Structures are given as C-alpha cells and as structure tokens.
Amino acid sequence: MKSSDYKQLIVWHKAMDLVVEVYSLVKLLPKEELYSLSDQMRRACINSI
C-alpha cells in the first residue's frame, strides 16, 4: 500500500467527516470552554485520523 492510498479508504473519509463535524460543533460552545472542552474535543478527533 502506497502512502497516498489511505485516502482511498472509506474509514479515512469517515474520519475526515468526523473532524469537520467536531470542529463545527466546537464553534458553538461558549467562549469559556475555548481552552478546555473544545481543545480536548479537537485533539480527540484529530487522533482518530
């Protein structure tokens, strides 16, 4: 498997959809959550890729 072949996988596309969804949800959180819950959510979804 070439290094660029992973982008053909369905699981990679689903992970990218998850990242986009989490980032859009994080924008709806209150500003006081900016460096706690929202940061943790972003890191968790990025680690899923």
Residue, then its C-alpha position, 0 to 999 in steps of 0.5 A: m500500500k502506497s502512502s497516498d492510498y489511505k485516502q482511498l479508504i472509506v474509514w479515512h473519509k469517515a474520519m475526515d467527516l468526523v473532524v469537520e463535524v467536531y470542529s463545527l460543533v466546537k464553534l458553538l460552545p461558549k467562549e469559556e470552554l475555548y481552552s478546555l472542552s473544545d481543545q480536548m474535543r479537537r485533539a480527540c478527533i484529530n487522533s482518530i485520523 
